[in-house]
Amino acid sequence: MPLIQLIRLPNLFLIGLIQSLIYSHLLLAESSVMDWEDFFLLSIITMIVAAAGYVINDYYDAKIDRINRPQRWIAGNTWPLKKVMNTFFIISFLGGVLAVILALRLSLLAYIFVYPLAIAGLWYYSYALKCKPVLGNLWVALFCAGVVVLVALPDLLLKNSEVVKLDLWYYAAFAFLSTWYREVVKDLEDVNGDQTADCKTFVVRYGLLKGKIMAGLIALLLLVALLFWEVSYTDNTLKLLFTVMEGCIVASFAFVWWAKEATYFHRSSLMIKGIMLAGTLMLIFIK
């Protein structure tokens, strides 16, 4: 179904899973200003923001997707562009209504402004920042880290920060760096389509070699962040999981560095997605 593909439904479910694990393992949920009903509403709103972001990104990426992802090309192909834009507005409006309801439930009117800022930020990324060297990738990484911090934001705004565990900030850093790493690898994979569409990503502007070096530097930062997180634990199961993820980071960059064709970058991208999933599932073991 085109709509399910357009909003990336599996990714939305993953966002819900991530936030559920954050709420139950990285916050002292029993002392949070949000009960489970409030959290469920927050998670639905986050998924709506992500869905709107995917839709508007496909709208502006129609020309690029025609080359890079012809089998998943919806905007301007399966669906007319006008229908895609209308879908964006409908989804955004529904999320806005829910955001107002949540702000009223929490007696936190300032929270209402978070939603339009998020929607506007995703629109601006798709419209103007996506093809900017470095900045476009950083923007996406910040939003992914924001998905993590958003769960703690009501407690932080209401000065109830003692319920937020240190692990939440480690995980936010992991989300930021792993997303940034994957975005650069995706730019390496999509370089031909980006060049055709005159999308001046870092890789298009500075070449494959410098793109690989950039990916390597971010992979190194991600590795260091995981090592810092790891030393805060003595549990052998967690240490084993950290070691596996660290090894996978090294392996993923080996694919990038020795890549001769887009297939290698794609394999690296899939491996990074696996690292991100493993880092999320690892939260189950954090008490």
Protein Blocks (a to p, Z undefined) as FASTA:
>chain_A
ZZlmmnommlmmmmmmmmmmmmmmmpcfklpmbdfklmmmmmmmmmmmmmmmmmmmmmmm
mmmmmmmmmmlcmghplpcfklmmmmmmmmmmmmmmmmmmmmmmnopaklmmmmmmmmmm
mmmmmmmmmmpghklmmmmmmmmmmmmmmmmmmmmmnopakmpcfklmmmmmmmmmmmmm
mmmmmmmmmmmmmmmnopacfklmnojklmmmmmmmmmmmmmmmmmmmmmmpcbfklmmm
mmmmmmmmmmmmmmmmmpcbfklmmmmmmmmmmmmmmmmmmmmmpZZ
